[in-house]
Amino acid sequence: MLVGDLITDEIPPLKVTDTVEMALDWMEQFKVSHLAVVDNRELVGIVSETDLMDYDKPDEPINASKLPLLKPIIHHYQHTYELVKLMSSLSLTLIPVLDENELYKGCITLKGIVQNLSNMTAVQNPGGVIVLELNQNDYSVTQIGNIVESNDAKILSLHVSSHPDSMKLEVTIKVNREDLSGILQTFARYAYTVKAHFHQGDYDKDINDKLNEFLHFLNI
């Protein structure tokens, strides 16, 4: 999934002539803590709610203020992983997106990314989930794929996470079969450690509960 696929036009950017008070009103309305500021279509930067609330001149336009503005750069043709990494590193709730001419194209919110996670992880597709734990040196996408396909199944998504200060990896695999017994037996035969496995209903409920909890947190 590319950055451009997540752009929303529901949250307009601030103009440099908009006031500090207006920016705070929009943040409350759109449930974000950051907003893009543009001059025509040129990105000036991102203003944060914390800096706005500390500013003692609410009627002053943004271009007359001395507010610090971040200017993170992400383009519509980049991959979503780069977007998530940038937003996470800067703790942003919204990020502006530029086109190939370095002009403002739209924005993406943290809430929008969360709502699209189900598509990125194939949650909507029927099947089951297997979580493996293995050493980094033993990780082989080819072998894992061969094991799954030898049981007449296909991998719909695969996610790898590492443990801090450890050589262990956790590999979460979504497959297109709900009956996991044959796949689990084959993993056992190849000495893989199966940390957990879920049928479609269990996994969907767990993921949806986590997403709903996080979306509720964002709305607070």
Buried (B, 14 or more C-beta within 10 A) or exposed (E): EBBBEBBBEEBEBBBBEBBBBBBBEBBEEBBBBBBBBBEEEEBBBBBBBEBBEEBEEBEBBBEEBEBEBEEBEBBBEBEBEEBBEBBEEEEBBBBBBBBEEEEBBBBBBBBBBBBBBBEBBBBEBEBBBBBBBBEEEBEEEEEBBEBBEEBEBEBBBBEEEEEEEEEBBBBBBBBBBEEBEBBBEBBEEEEBEBEEBBEBEEBBEEBEEEBEEBEEEBEE
